[in-house]
Amino acid sequence: MELSDLNVKQSEMLSQQQILLQESEEKLSRAEQESEKLQNQIYNLRKEMIEQENSLETARASLEQFEKEEQAKLNRAKQEKTAAWIIAGLLLCLCVGK
């Protein structure tokens, strides 16, 4: 009788442990799926970050080029203005001298 009761209890415990094992396996499977999903998101975010960094680098290079071009324009304008003042001064001297 005791042996029979013990067998029933062990059978019940085995059933409960099998249920717990199945639940644990399901949780593990869900966790693995979530982990894979998160890893894919990390990969996509890193890829996007690299693309943004490249875009920023391109924008920076373009801005530097624009800045150089604008500085060259300012220098040319300054030279032209200086030349115009020199010519005006020479013409004034010529007019005064005559």
mmCIF file as gemmi writes it, N, C-alpha and C atoms, coordinates in Angstrom:
data_model
loop_
_atom_site.group_PDB
_atom_site.id
_atom_site.type_symbol
_atom_site.label_atom_id
_atom_site.label_alt_id
_atom_site.label_comp_id
_atom_site.label_asym_id
_atom_site.label_entity_id
_atom_site.label_seq_id
_atom_site.pdbx_PDB_ins_code
_atom_site.Cartn_x
_atom_site.Cartn_y
_atom_site.Cartn_z
_atom_site.occupancy
_atom_site.B_iso_or_equiv
_atom_site.pdbx_formal_charge
_atom_site.auth_seq_id
_atom_site.auth_asym_id
_atom_site.pdbx_PDB_model_num
ATOM 1 N N . MET Axp A 1 ? 0.819 -1.188 0 1 0 ? 1 A 1
ATOM 2 C CA . MET Axp A 1 ? 0 0 0 1 0 ? 1 A 1
ATOM 3 C C . MET Axp A 1 ? 0.871 1.263 0 1 0 ? 1 A 1
ATOM 4 N N . GLU Axp A 2 ? 1.855 1.302 0.885 1 0 ? 2 A 1
ATOM 5 C CA . GLU Axp A 2 ? 2.738 2.462 0.94 1 0 ? 2 A 1
ATOM 6 C C . GLU Axp A 2 ? 3.501 2.628 -0.368 1 0 ? 2 A 1
ATOM 7 N N . LEU Axp A 3 ? 3.887 1.507 -0.925 1 0 ? 3 A 1
ATOM 8 C CA . LEU Axp A 3 ? 4.619 1.543 -2.19 1 0 ? 3 A 1
ATOM 9 C C . LEU Axp A 3 ? 3.739 2.096 -3.291 1 0 ? 3 A 1
ATOM 10 N N . SER Axp A 4 ? 2.493 1.72 -3.282 1 0 ? 4 A 1
ATOM 11 C CA . SER Axp A 4 ? 1.544 2.213 -4.274 1 0 ? 4 A 1
ATOM 12 C C . SER Axp A 4 ? 1.342 3.718 -4.112 1 0 ? 4 A 1
ATOM 13 N N . ASP Axp A 5 ? 1.186 4.171 -2.868 1 0 ? 5 A 1
ATOM 14 C CA . ASP Axp A 5 ? 1.043 5.609 -2.606 1 0 ? 5 A 1
ATOM 15 C C . ASP Axp A 5 ? 2.283 6.376 -3.048 1 0 ? 5 A 1
ATOM 16 N N . LEU Axp A 6 ? 3.425 5.775 -2.766 1 0 ? 6 A 1
ATOM 17 C CA . LEU Axp A 6 ? 4.688 6.407 -3.145 1 0 ? 6 A 1
ATOM 18 C C . LEU Axp A 6 ? 4.795 6.507 -4.672 1 0 ? 6 A 1
ATOM 19 N N . ASN Axp A 7 ? 4.386 5.469 -5.356 1 0 ? 7 A 1
ATOM 20 C CA . ASN Axp A 7 ? 4.411 5.476 -6.825 1 0 ? 7 A 1
ATOM 21 C C . ASN Axp A 7 ? 3.474 6.538 -7.382 1 0 ? 7 A 1
ATOM 22 N N . VAL Axp A 8 ? 2.291 6.678 -6.772 1 0 ? 8 A 1
ATOM 23 C CA . VAL Axp A 8 ? 1.332 7.688 -7.227 1 0 ? 8 A 1
ATOM 24 C C . VAL Axp A 8 ? 1.917 9.085 -7.016 1 0 ? 8 A 1
ATOM 25 N N . LYS Axp A 9 ? 2.498 9.307 -5.855 1 0 ? 9 A 1
ATOM 26 C CA . LYS Axp A 9 ? 3.088 10.615 -5.559 1 0 ? 9 A 1
ATOM 27 C C . LYS Axp A 9 ? 4.236 10.923 -6.532 1 0 ? 9 A 1
ATOM 28 N N . GLN Axp A 10 ? 5.065 9.918 -6.784 1 0 ? 10 A 1
ATOM 29 C CA . GLN Axp A 10 ? 6.182 10.125 -7.702 1 0 ? 10 A 1
ATOM 30 C C . GLN Axp A 10 ? 5.684 10.375 -9.124 1 0 ? 10 A 1
ATOM 31 N N . SER Axp A 11 ? 4.629 9.69 -9.479 1 0 ? 11 A 1
ATOM 32 C CA . SER Axp A 11 ? 4.032 9.893 -10.802 1 0 ? 11 A 1
ATOM 33 C C . SER Axp A 11 ? 3.482 11.313 -10.933 1 0 ? 11 A 1
ATOM 34 N N . GLU Axp A 12 ? 2.829 11.783 -9.874 1 0 ? 12 A 1
ATOM 35 C CA . GLU Axp A 12 ? 2.306 13.151 -9.869 1 0 ? 12 A 1
ATOM 36 C C . GLU Axp A 12 ? 3.442 14.17 -9.941 1 0 ? 12 A 1
ATOM 37 N N . MET Axp A 13 ? 4.498 13.892 -9.159 1 0 ? 13 A 1
ATOM 38 C CA . MET Axp A 13 ? 5.643 14.794 -9.182 1 0 ? 13 A 1
ATOM 39 C C . MET Axp A 13 ? 6.301 14.807 -10.566 1 0 ? 13 A 1
ATOM 40 N N . LEU Axp A 14 ? 6.383 13.635 -11.16 1 0 ? 14 A 1
ATOM 41 C CA . LEU Axp A 14 ? 6.969 13.542 -12.494 1 0 ? 14 A 1
ATOM 42 C C . LEU Axp A 14 ? 6.128 14.329 -13.49 1 0 ? 14 A 1
ATOM 43 N N . SER Axp A 15 ? 4.832 14.208 -13.397 1 0 ? 15 A 1
ATOM 44 C CA . SER Axp A 15 ? 3.937 14.962 -14.289 1 0 ? 15 A 1
ATOM 45 C C . SER Axp A 15 ? 4.111 16.461 -14.081 1 0 ? 15 A 1
ATOM 46 N N . GLN Axp A 16 ? 4.193 16.885 -12.833 1 0 ? 16 A 1
ATOM 47 C CA . GLN Axp A 16 ? 4.38 18.315 -12.546 1 0 ? 16 A 1
ATOM 48 C C . GLN Axp A 16 ? 5.73 18.81 -13.076 1 0 ? 16 A 1
ATOM 49 N N . GLN Axp A 17 ? 6.753 17.984 -12.899 1 0 ? 17 A 1
ATOM 50 C CA . GLN Axp A 17 ? 8.068 18.368 -13.383 1 0 ? 17 A 1
ATOM 51 C C . GLN Axp A 17 ? 8.106 18.418 -14.91 1 0 ? 17 A 1
ATOM 52 N N . GLN Axp A 18 ? 7.384 17.504 -15.544 1 0 ? 18 A 1
ATOM 53 C CA . GLN Axp A 18 ? 7.323 17.527 -17.003 1 0 ? 18 A 1
ATOM 54 C C . GLN Axp A 18 ? 6.608 18.798 -17.479 1 0 ? 18 A 1
ATOM 55 N N . ILE Axp A 19 ? 5.55 19.179 -16.774 1 0 ? 19 A 1
ATOM 56 C CA . ILE Axp A 19 ? 4.839 20.417 -17.12 1 0 ? 19 A 1
ATOM 57 C C . ILE Axp A 19 ? 5.762 21.621 -16.933 1 0 ? 19 A 1
ATOM 58 N N . LEU Axp A 20 ? 6.468 21.634 -15.799 1 0 ? 20 A 1
ATOM 59 C CA . LEU Axp A 20 ? 7.403 22.732 -15.545 1 0 ? 20 A 1
ATOM 60 C C . LEU Axp A 20 ? 8.512 22.77 -16.596 1 0 ? 20 A 1
ATOM 61 N N . LEU Axp A 21 ? 8.993 21.595 -16.979 1 0 ? 21 A 1
ATOM 62 C CA . LEU Axp A 21 ? 10.03 21.514 -18.006 1 0 ? 21 A 1
ATOM 63 C C . LEU Axp A 21 ? 9.504 22.049 -19.339 1 0 ? 21 A 1
ATOM 64 N N . GLN Axp A 22 ? 8.297 21.675 -19.691 1 0 ? 22 A 1
ATOM 65 C CA . GLN Axp A 22 ? 7.701 22.148 -20.941 1 0 ? 22 A 1
ATOM 66 C C . GLN Axp A 22 ? 7.52 23.674 -20.901 1 0 ? 22 A 1
ATOM 67 N N . GLU Axp A 23 ? 7.052 24.197 -19.769 1 0 ? 23 A 1
ATOM 68 C CA . GLU Axp A 23 ? 6.896 25.646 -19.628 1 0 ? 23 A 1
ATOM 69 C C . GLU Axp A 23 ? 8.253 26.356 -19.735 1 0 ? 23 A 1
ATOM 70 N N . SER Axp A 24 ? 9.263 25.764 -19.115 1 0 ? 24 A 1
ATOM 71 C CA . SER Axp A 24 ? 10.604 26.349 -19.168 1 0 ? 24 A 1
ATOM 72 C C . SER Axp A 24 ? 11.138 26.345 -20.598 1 0 ? 24 A 1
ATOM 73 N N . GLU Axp A 25 ? 10.892 25.251 -21.314 1 0 ? 25 A 1
ATOM 74 C CA . GLU Axp A 25 ? 11.34 25.175 -22.703 1 0 ? 25 A 1
ATOM 75 C C . GLU Axp A 25 ? 10.624 26.217 -23.57 1 0 ? 25 A 1
ATOM 76 N N . GLU Axp A 26 ? 9.34 26.424 -23.311 1 0 ? 26 A 1
ATOM 77 C CA . GLU Axp A 26 ? 8.591 27.44 -24.06 1 0 ? 26 A 1
ATOM 78 C C . GLU Axp A 26 ? 9.123 28.842 -23.748 1 0 ? 26 A 1
ATOM 79 N N . LYS Axp A 27 ? 9.399 29.087 -22.467 1 0 ? 27 A 1
ATOM 80 C CA . LYS Axp A 27 ? 9.955 30.392 -22.078 1 0 ? 27 A 1
ATOM 81 C C . LYS Axp A 27 ? 11.325 30.6 -22.72 1 0 ? 27 A 1
ATOM 82 N N . LEU Axp A 28 ? 12.122 29.55 -22.729 1 0 ? 28 A 1
ATOM 83 C CA . LEU Axp A 28 ? 13.445 29.637 -23.341 1 0 ? 28 A 1
ATOM 84 C C . LEU Axp A 28 ? 13.323 29.922 -24.831 1 0 ? 28 A 1
ATOM 85 N N . SER Axp A 29 ? 12.391 29.263 -25.48 1 0 ? 29 A 1
ATOM 86 C CA . SER Axp A 29 ? 12.179 29.485 -26.91 1 0 ? 29 A 1
ATOM 87 C C . SER Axp A 29 ? 11.761 30.93 -27.182 1 0 ? 29 A 1
ATOM 88 N N . ARG Axp A 30 ? 10.841 31.436 -26.368 1 0 ? 30 A 1
ATOM 89 C CA . ARG Axp A 30 ? 10.408 32.835 -26.523 1 0 ? 30 A 1
ATOM 90 C C . ARG Axp A 30 ? 11.566 33.796 -26.26 1 0 ? 30 A 1
ATOM 91 N N . ALA Axp A 31 ? 12.367 33.483 -25.252 1 0 ? 31 A 1
ATOM 92 C CA . ALA Axp A 31 ? 13.515 34.334 -24.932 1 0 ? 31 A 1
ATOM 93 C C . ALA Axp A 31 ? 14.529 34.33 -26.072 1 0 ? 31 A 1
ATOM 94 N N . GLU Axp A 32 ? 14.747 33.167 -26.679 1 0 ? 32 A 1
ATOM 95 C CA . GLU Axp A 32 ? 15.675 33.083 -27.812 1 0 ? 32 A 1
ATOM 96 C C . GLU Axp A 32 ? 15.153 33.887 -29.002 1 0 ? 32 A 1
ATOM 97 N N . GLN Axp A 33 ? 13.833 33.798 -29.236 1 0 ? 33 A 1
ATOM 98 C CA . GLN Axp A 33 ? 13.239 34.578 -30.328 1 0 ? 33 A 1
ATOM 99 C C . GLN Axp A 33 ? 13.37 36.072 -30.06 1 0 ? 33 A 1
ATOM 100 N N . GLU Axp A 34 ? 13.108 36.479 -28.831 1 0 ? 34 A 1
ATOM 101 C CA . GLU Axp A 34 ? 13.23 37.891 -28.46 1 0 ? 34 A 1
ATOM 102 C C . GLU Axp A 34 ? 14.678 38.356 -28.584 1 0 ? 34 A 1
ATOM 103 N N . SER Axp A 35 ? 15.601 37.491 -28.167 1 0 ? 35 A 1
ATOM 104 C CA . SER Axp A 35 ? 17.018 37.821 -28.271 1 0 ? 35 A 1
ATOM 105 C C . SER Axp A 35 ? 17.416 38.01 -29.739 1 0 ? 35 A 1
ATOM 106 N N . GLU Axp A 36 ? 16.957 37.128 -30.592 1 0 ? 36 A 1
ATOM 107 C CA . GLU Axp A 36 ? 17.263 37.244 -32.027 1 0 ? 36 A 1
ATOM 108 C C . GLU Axp A 36 ? 16.655 38.527 -32.598 1 0 ? 36 A 1
ATOM 109 N N . LYS Axp A 37 ? 15.44 38.833 -32.187 1 0 ? 37 A 1
ATOM 110 C CA . LYS Axp A 37 ? 14.777 40.057 -32.643 1 0 ? 37 A 1
ATOM 111 C C . LYS Axp A 37 ? 15.574 41.284 -32.203 1 0 ? 37 A 1
ATOM 112 N N . LEU Axp A 38 ? 16.016 41.296 -30.952 1 0 ? 38 A 1
ATOM 113 C CA . LEU Axp A 38 ? 16.793 42.419 -30.435 1 0 ? 38 A 1
ATOM 114 C C . LEU Axp A 38 ? 18.147 42.523 -31.129 1 0 ? 38 A 1
ATOM 115 N N . GLN Axp A 39 ? 18.765 41.399 -31.421 1 0 ? 39 A 1
ATOM 116 C CA . GLN Axp A 39 ? 20.042 41.424 -32.133 1 0 ? 39 A 1
ATOM 117 C C . GLN Axp A 39 ? 19.861 42.002 -33.534 1 0 ? 39 A 1
ATOM 118 N N . ASN Axp A 40 ? 18.761 41.649 -34.181 1 0 ? 40 A 1
ATOM 119 C CA . ASN Axp A 40 ? 18.485 42.221 -35.504 1 0 ? 40 A 1
ATOM 120 C C . ASN Axp A 40 ? 18.273 43.734 -35.405 1 0 ? 40 A 1
ATOM 121 N N . GLN Axp A 41 ? 17.575 44.169 -34.363 1 0 ? 41 A 1
ATOM 122 C CA . GLN Axp A 41 ? 17.373 45.607 -34.172 1 0 ? 41 A 1
ATOM 123 C C . GLN Axp A 41 ? 18.7 46.316 -33.934 1 0 ? 41 A 1
ATOM 124 N N . ILE Axp A 42 ? 19.562 45.708 -33.13 1 0 ? 42 A 1
ATOM 125 C CA . ILE Axp A 42 ? 20.885 46.293 -32.876 1 0 ? 42 A 1
ATOM 126 C C . ILE Axp A 42 ? 21.663 46.386 -34.18 1 0 ? 42 A 1
ATOM 127 N N . TYR Axp A 43 ? 21.627 45.326 -34.984 1 0 ? 43 A 1
ATOM 128 C CA . TYR Axp A 43 ? 22.329 45.333 -36.266 1 0 ? 43 A 1
ATOM 129 C C . TYR Axp A 43 ? 21.806 46.452 -37.157 1 0 ? 43 A 1
ATOM 130 N N . ASN Axp A 44 ? 20.488 46.574 -37.244 1 0 ? 44 A 1
ATOM 131 C CA . ASN Axp A 44 ? 19.888 47.614 -38.084 1 0 ? 44 A 1
ATOM 132 C C . ASN Axp A 44 ? 20.223 49.009 -37.572 1 0 ? 44 A 1
ATOM 133 N N . LEU Axp A 45 ? 20.213 49.184 -36.253 1 0 ? 45 A 1
ATOM 134 C CA . LEU Axp A 45 ? 20.551 50.488 -35.676 1 0 ? 45 A 1
ATOM 135 C C . LEU Axp A 45 ? 22.022 50.837 -35.926 1 0 ? 45 A 1
ATOM 136 N N . ARG Axp A 46 ? 22.891 49.858 -35.823 1 0 ? 46 A 1
ATOM 137 C CA . ARG Axp A 46 ? 24.315 50.11 -36.104 1 0 ? 46 A 1
ATOM 138 C C . ARG Axp A 46 ? 24.506 50.482 -37.568 1 0 ? 46 A 1
ATOM 139 N N . LYS Axp A 47 ? 23.811 49.766 -38.438 1 0 ? 47 A 1
ATOM 140 C CA . LYS Axp A 47 ? 23.902 50.054 -39.872 1 0 ? 47 A 1
ATOM 141 C C . LYS Axp A 47 ? 23.403 51.476 -40.147 1 0 ? 47 A 1
ATOM 142 N N . GLU Axp A 48 ? 22.288 51.846 -39.534 1 0 ? 48 A 1
ATOM 143 C CA . GLU Axp A 48 ? 21.73 53.188 -39.699 1 0 ? 48 A 1
ATOM 144 C C . GLU Axp A 48 ? 22.688 54.247 -39.145 1 0 ? 48 A 1
ATOM 145 N N . MET Axp A 49 ? 23.315 53.949 -38.012 1 0 ? 49 A 1
ATOM 146 C CA . MET Axp A 49 ? 24.261 54.886 -37.411 1 0 ? 49 A 1
ATOM 147 C C . MET Axp A 49 ? 25.459 55.104 -38.341 1 0 ? 49 A 1
ATOM 148 N N . ILE Axp A 50 ? 25.95 54.04 -38.952 1 0 ? 50 A 1
ATOM 149 C CA . ILE Axp A 50 ? 27.074 54.156 -39.875 1 0 ? 50 A 1
ATOM 150 C C . ILE Axp A 50 ? 26.674 54.993 -41.084 1 0 ? 50 A 1
ATOM 151 N N . GLU Axp A 51 ? 25.467 54.769 -41.592 1 0 ? 51 A 1
ATOM 152 C CA . GLU Axp A 51 ? 24.982 55.559 -42.721 1 0 ? 51 A 1
ATOM 153 C C . GLU Axp A 51 ? 24.872 57.034 -42.346 1 0 ? 51 A 1
ATOM 154 N N . GLN Axp A 52 ? 24.381 57.305 -41.139 1 0 ? 52 A 1
ATOM 155 C CA . GLN Axp A 52 ? 24.26 58.691 -40.683 1 0 ? 52 A 1
ATOM 156 C C . GLN Axp A 52 ? 25.635 59.324 -40.502 1 0 ? 52 A 1
ATOM 157 N N . GLU Axp A 53 ? 26.585 58.563 -39.973 1 0 ? 53 A 1
ATOM 158 C CA . GLU Axp A 53 ? 27.94 59.075 -39.824 1 0 ? 53 A 1
ATOM 159 C C . GLU Axp A 53 ? 28.539 59.414 -41.193 1 0 ? 53 A 1
ATOM 160 N N . ASN Axp A 54 ? 28.297 58.544 -42.164 1 0 ? 54 A 1
ATOM 161 C CA . ASN Axp A 54 ? 28.789 58.809 -43.518 1 0 ? 54 A 1
ATOM 162 C C . ASN Axp A 54 ? 28.135 60.055 -44.103 1 0 ? 54 A 1
ATOM 163 N N . SER Axp A 55 ? 26.844 60.203 -43.871 1 0 ? 55 A 1
ATOM 164 C CA . SER Axp A 55 ? 26.134 61.391 -44.357 1 0 ? 55 A 1
ATOM 165 C C . SER Axp A 55 ? 26.684 62.651 -43.7 1 0 ? 55 A 1
ATOM 166 N N . LEU Axp A 56 ? 26.928 62.58 -42.405 1 0 ? 56 A 1
ATOM 167 C CA . LEU Axp A 56 ? 27.494 63.721 -41.693 1 0 ? 56 A 1
ATOM 168 C C . LEU Axp A 56 ? 28.884 64.061 -42.217 1 0 ? 56 A 1
ATOM 169 N N . GLU Axp A 57 ? 29.675 63.052 -42.488 1 0 ? 57 A 1
ATOM 170 C CA . GLU Axp A 57 ? 31.02 63.283 -43.026 1 0 ? 57 A 1
ATOM 171 C C . GLU Axp A 57 ? 30.944 63.936 -44.405 1 0 ? 57 A 1
ATOM 172 N N . THR Axp A 58 ? 30.018 63.471 -45.218 1 0 ? 58 A 1
ATOM 173 C CA . THR Axp A 58 ? 29.829 64.069 -46.545 1 0 ? 58 A 1
ATOM 174 C C . THR Axp A 58 ? 29.373 65.516 -46.417 1 0 ? 58 A 1
ATOM 175 N N . ALA Axp A 59 ? 28.449 65.76 -45.508 1 0 ? 59 A 1
ATOM 176 C CA . ALA Axp A 59 ? 27.957 67.126 -45.29 1 0 ? 59 A 1
ATOM 177 C C . ALA Axp A 59 ? 29.08 68.025 -44.783 1 0 ? 59 A 1
ATOM 178 N N . ARG Axp A 60 ? 29.898 67.507 -43.889 1 0 ? 60 A 1
ATOM 179 C CA . ARG Axp A 60 ? 31.021 68.28 -43.36 1 0 ? 60 A 1
ATOM 180 C C . ARG Axp A 60 ? 32 68.628 -44.471 1 0 ? 60 A 1
ATOM 181 N N . ALA Axp A 61 ? 32.309 67.65 -45.307 1 0 ? 61 A 1
ATOM 182 C CA . ALA Axp A 61 ? 33.234 67.892 -46.42 1 0 ? 61 A 1
ATOM 183 C C . ALA Axp A 61 ? 32.648 68.922 -47.387 1 0 ? 61 A 1
ATOM 184 N N . SER Axp A 62 ? 31.359 68.808 -47.655 1 0 ? 62 A 1
ATOM 185 C CA . SER Axp A 62 ? 30.709 69.778 -48.545 1 0 ? 62 A 1
ATOM 186 C C . SER Axp A 62 ? 30.736 71.175 -47.946 1 0 ? 62 A 1
ATOM 187 N N . LEU Axp A 63 ? 30.493 71.251 -46.66 1 0 ? 63 A 1
ATOM 188 C CA . LEU Axp A 63 ? 30.514 72.54 -45.974 1 0 ? 63 A 1
ATOM 189 C C . LEU Axp A 63 ? 31.918 73.152 -46.017 1 0 ? 63 A 1
ATOM 190 N N . GLU Axp A 64 ? 32.933 72.335 -45.795 1 0 ? 64 A 1
ATOM 191 C CA . GLU Axp A 64 ? 34.303 72.835 -45.867 1 0 ? 64 A 1
ATOM 192 C C . GLU Axp A 64 ? 34.626 73.341 -47.274 1 0 ? 64 A 1
ATOM 193 N N . GLN Axp A 65 ? 34.194 72.595 -48.288 1 0 ? 65 A 1
ATOM 194 C CA . GLN Axp A 65 ? 34.428 73.015 -49.666 1 0 ? 65 A 1
ATOM 195 C C . GLN Axp A 65 ? 33.702 74.33 -49.953 1 0 ? 65 A 1
ATOM 196 N N . PHE Axp A 66 ? 32.458 74.437 -49.502 1 0 ? 66 A 1
ATOM 197 C CA . PHE Axp A 66 ? 31.694 75.669 -49.691 1 0 ? 66 A 1
ATOM 198 C C . PHE Axp A 66 ? 32.388 76.84 -49 1 0 ? 66 A 1
ATOM 199 N N . GLU Axp A 67 ? 32.883 76.578 -47.793 1 0 ? 67 A 1
ATOM 200 C CA . GLU Axp A 67 ? 33.566 77.622 -47.029 1 0 ? 67 A 1
ATOM 201 C C . GLU Axp A 67 ? 34.818 78.096 -47.777 1 0 ? 67 A 1
ATOM 202 N N . LYS Axp A 68 ? 35.58 77.17 -48.352 1 0 ? 68 A 1
ATOM 203 C CA . LYS Axp A 68 ? 36.766 77.536 -49.128 1 0 ? 68 A 1
ATOM 204 C C . LYS Axp A 68 ? 36.388 78.359 -50.348 1 0 ? 68 A 1
ATOM 205 N N . GLU Axp A 69 ? 35.333 77.957 -51.03 1 0 ? 69 A 1
ATOM 206 C CA . GLU Axp A 69 ? 34.89 78.685 -52.215 1 0 ? 69 A 1
ATOM 207 C C . GLU Axp A 69 ? 34.445 80.099 -51.846 1 0 ? 69 A 1
ATOM 208 N N . GLU Axp A 70 ? 33.704 80.223 -50.759 1 0 ? 70 A 1
ATOM 209 C CA . GLU Axp A 70 ? 33.235 81.538 -50.319 1 0 ? 70 A 1
ATOM 210 C C . GLU Axp A 70 ? 34.407 82.424 -49.895 1 0 ? 70 A 1
ATOM 211 N N . GLN Axp A 71 ? 35.379 81.834 -49.231 1 0 ? 71 A 1
ATOM 212 C CA . GLN Axp A 71 ? 36.557 82.599 -48.831 1 0 ? 71 A 1
ATOM 213 C C . GLN Axp A 71 ? 37.32 83.074 -50.063 1 0 ? 71 A 1
ATOM 214 N N . ALA Axp A 72 ? 37.412 82.207 -51.081 1 0 ? 72 A 1
ATOM 215 C CA . ALA Axp A 72 ? 38.08 82.593 -52.321 1 0 ? 72 A 1
ATOM 216 C C . ALA Axp A 72 ? 37.325 83.745 -52.997 1 0 ? 72 A 1
ATOM 217 N N . LYS Axp A 73 ? 35.996 83.683 -52.98 1 0 ? 73 A 1
ATOM 218 C CA . LYS Axp A 73 ? 35.188 84.771 -53.558 1 0 ? 73 A 1
ATOM 219 C C . LYS Axp A 73 ? 35.431 86.073 -52.806 1 0 ? 73 A 1
ATOM 220 N N . LEU Axp A 74 ? 35.465 86.002 -51.48 1 0 ? 74 A 1
ATOM 221 C CA . LEU Axp A 74 ? 35.722 87.201 -50.676 1 0 ? 74 A 1
ATOM 222 C C . LEU Axp A 74 ? 37.102 87.772 -50.971 1 0 ? 74 A 1
ATOM 223 N N . ASN Axp A 75 ? 38.092 86.898 -51.1 1 0 ? 75 A 1
ATOM 224 C CA . ASN Axp A 75 ? 39.449 87.357 -51.407 1 0 ? 75 A 1
ATOM 225 C C . ASN Axp A 75 ? 39.493 88.033 -52.771 1 0 ? 75 A 1
ATOM 226 N N . ARG Axp A 76 ? 38.822 87.438 -53.766 1 0 ? 76 A 1
ATOM 227 C CA . ARG Axp A 76 ? 38.78 88.045 -55.106 1 0 ? 76 A 1
ATOM 228 C C . ARG Axp A 76 ? 38.092 89.398 -55.052 1 0 ? 76 A 1
ATOM 229 N N . ALA Axp A 77 ? 36.982 89.484 -54.327 1 0 ? 77 A 1
ATOM 230 C CA . ALA Axp A 77 ? 36.262 90.755 -54.216 1 0 ? 77 A 1
ATOM 231 C C . ALA Axp A 77 ? 37.139 91.806 -53.543 1 0 ? 77 A 1
ATOM 232 N N . LYS Axp A 78 ? 37.878 91.401 -52.515 1 0 ? 78 A 1
ATOM 233 C CA . LYS Axp A 78 ? 38.763 92.326 -51.818 1 0 ? 78 A 1
ATOM 234 C C . LYS Axp A 78 ? 39.87 92.806 -52.763 1 0 ? 78 A 1
ATOM 235 N N . GLN Axp A 79 ? 40.433 91.879 -53.538 1 0 ? 79 A 1
ATOM 236 C CA . GLN Axp A 79 ? 41.479 92.251 -54.497 1 0 ? 79 A 1
ATOM 237 C C . GLN Axp A 79 ? 40.93 93.192 -55.566 1 0 ? 79 A 1
ATOM 238 N N . GLU Axp A 80 ? 39.729 92.892 -56.049 1 0 ? 80 A 1
ATOM 239 C CA . GLU Axp A 80 ? 39.113 93.748 -57.066 1 0 ? 80 A 1
ATOM 240 C C . GLU Axp A 80 ? 38.833 95.138 -56.502 1 0 ? 80 A 1
ATOM 241 N N . LYS Axp A 81 ? 38.39 95.202 -55.257 1 0 ? 81 A 1
ATOM 242 C CA . LYS Axp A 81 ? 38.115 96.484 -54.612 1 0 ? 81 A 1
ATOM 243 C C . LYS Axp A 81 ? 39.418 97.276 -54.449 1 0 ? 81 A 1
ATOM 244 N N . THR Axp A 82 ? 40.46 96.595 -54.006 1 0 ? 82 A 1
ATOM 245 C CA . THR Axp A 82 ? 41.76 97.254 -53.846 1 0 ? 82 A 1
ATOM 246 C C . THR Axp A 82 ? 42.264 97.764 -55.197 1 0 ? 82 A 1
ATOM 247 N N . ALA Axp A 83 ? 42.129 96.944 -56.228 1 0 ? 83 A 1
ATOM 248 C CA . ALA Axp A 83 ? 42.562 97.349 -57.566 1 0 ? 83 A 1
ATOM 249 C C . ALA Axp A 83 ? 41.752 98.543 -58.046 1 0 ? 83 A 1
ATOM 250 N N . ALA Axp A 84 ? 40.465 98.537 -57.775 1 0 ? 84 A 1
ATOM 251 C CA . ALA Axp A 84 ? 39.618 99.661 -58.191 1 0 ? 84 A 1
ATOM 252 C C . ALA Axp A 84 ? 40.044 100.94 -57.48 1 0 ? 84 A 1
ATOM 253 N N . TRP Axp A 85 ? 40.379 100.855 -56.199 1 0 ? 85 A 1
ATOM 254 C CA . TRP Axp A 85 ? 40.836 102.047 -55.464 1 0 ? 85 A 1
ATOM 255 C C . TRP Axp A 85 ? 42.179 102.546 -56.008 1 0 ? 85 A 1
ATOM 256 N N . ILE Axp A 86 ? 43.04 101.616 -56.357 1 0 ? 86 A 1
ATOM 257 C CA . ILE Axp A 86 ? 44.34 102.011 -56.919 1 0 ? 86 A 1
ATOM 258 C C . ILE Axp A 86 ? 44.133 102.729 -58.256 1 0 ? 86 A 1
ATOM 259 N N . ILE Axp A 87 ? 43.294 102.15 -59.093 1 0 ? 87 A 1
ATOM 260 C CA . ILE Axp A 87 ? 43.009 102.772 -60.402 1 0 ? 87 A 1
ATOM 261 C C . ILE Axp A 87 ? 42.366 104.141 -60.204 1 0 ? 87 A 1
ATOM 262 N N . ALA Axp A 88 ? 41.421 104.209 -59.281 1 0 ? 88 A 1
ATOM 263 C CA . ALA Axp A 88 ? 40.762 105.496 -59.012 1 0 ? 88 A 1
ATOM 264 C C . ALA Axp A 88 ? 41.773 106.516 -58.512 1 0 ? 88 A 1
ATOM 265 N N . GLY Axp A 89 ? 42.685 106.085 -57.656 1 0 ? 89 A 1
ATOM 266 C CA . GLY Axp A 89 ? 43.722 106.985 -57.141 1 0 ? 89 A 1
ATOM 267 C C . GLY Axp A 89 ? 44.645 107.462 -58.245 1 0 ? 89 A 1
ATOM 268 N N . LEU Axp A 90 ? 45.021 106.536 -59.131 1 0 ? 90 A 1
ATOM 269 C CA . LEU Axp A 90 ? 45.884 106.909 -60.259 1 0 ? 90 A 1
ATOM 270 C C . LEU Axp A 90 ? 45.166 107.879 -61.194 1 0 ? 90 A 1
ATOM 271 N N . LEU Axp A 91 ? 43.908 107.624 -61.461 1 0 ? 91 A 1
ATOM 272 C CA . LEU Axp A 91 ? 43.148 108.523 -62.331 1 0 ? 91 A 1
ATOM 273 C C . LEU Axp A 91 ? 42.998 109.894 -61.683 1 0 ? 91 A 1
ATOM 274 N N . LEU Axp A 92 ? 42.814 109.907 -60.369 1 0 ? 92 A 1
ATOM 275 C CA . LEU Axp A 92 ? 42.718 111.177 -59.662 1 0 ? 92 A 1
ATOM 276 C C . LEU Axp A 92 ? 44.025 111.95 -59.751 1 0 ? 92 A 1
ATOM 277 N N . CYS Axp A 93 ? 45.13 111.233 -59.582 1 0 ? 93 A 1
ATOM 278 C CA . CYS Axp A 93 ? 46.449 111.861 -59.701 1 0 ? 93 A 1
ATOM 279 C C . CYS Axp A 93 ? 46.655 112.423 -61.105 1 0 ? 93 A 1
ATOM 280 N N . LEU Axp A 94 ? 46.249 111.677 -62.1 1 0 ? 94 A 1
ATOM 281 C CA . LEU Axp A 94 ? 46.393 112.121 -63.503 1 0 ? 94 A 1
ATOM 282 C C . LEU Axp A 94 ? 45.544 113.366 -63.744 1 0 ? 94 A 1
ATOM 283 N N . CYS Axp A 95 ? 44.334 113.356 -63.201 1 0 ? 95 A 1
ATOM 284 C CA . CYS Axp A 95 ? 43.456 114.506 -63.392 1 0 ? 95 A 1
ATOM 285 C C . CYS Axp A 95 ? 43.998 115.737 -62.685 1 0 ? 95 A 1
ATOM 286 N N . VAL Axp A 96 ? 44.501 115.553 -61.478 1 0 ? 96 A 1
ATOM 287 C CA . VAL Axp A 96 ? 45.026 116.668 -60.712 1 0 ? 96 A 1
ATOM 288 C C . VAL Axp A 96 ? 46.31 117.184 -61.372 1 0 ? 96 A 1
ATOM 289 N N . GLY Axp A 97 ? 47.106 116.276 -61.916 1 0 ? 97 A 1
ATOM 290 C CA . GLY Axp A 97 ? 48.368 116.66 -62.536 1 0 ? 97 A 1
ATOM 291 C C . GLY Axp A 97 ? 48.177 117.421 -63.835 1 0 ? 97 A 1
ATOM 292 N N . LYS Axp A 98 ? 47.092 117.274 -64.484 1 0 ? 98 A 1
ATOM 293 C CA . LYS Axp A 98 ? 46.878 117.96 -65.768 1 0 ? 98 A 1
ATOM 294 C C . LYS Axp A 98 ? 46.317 119.281 -65.533 1 0 ? 98 A 1
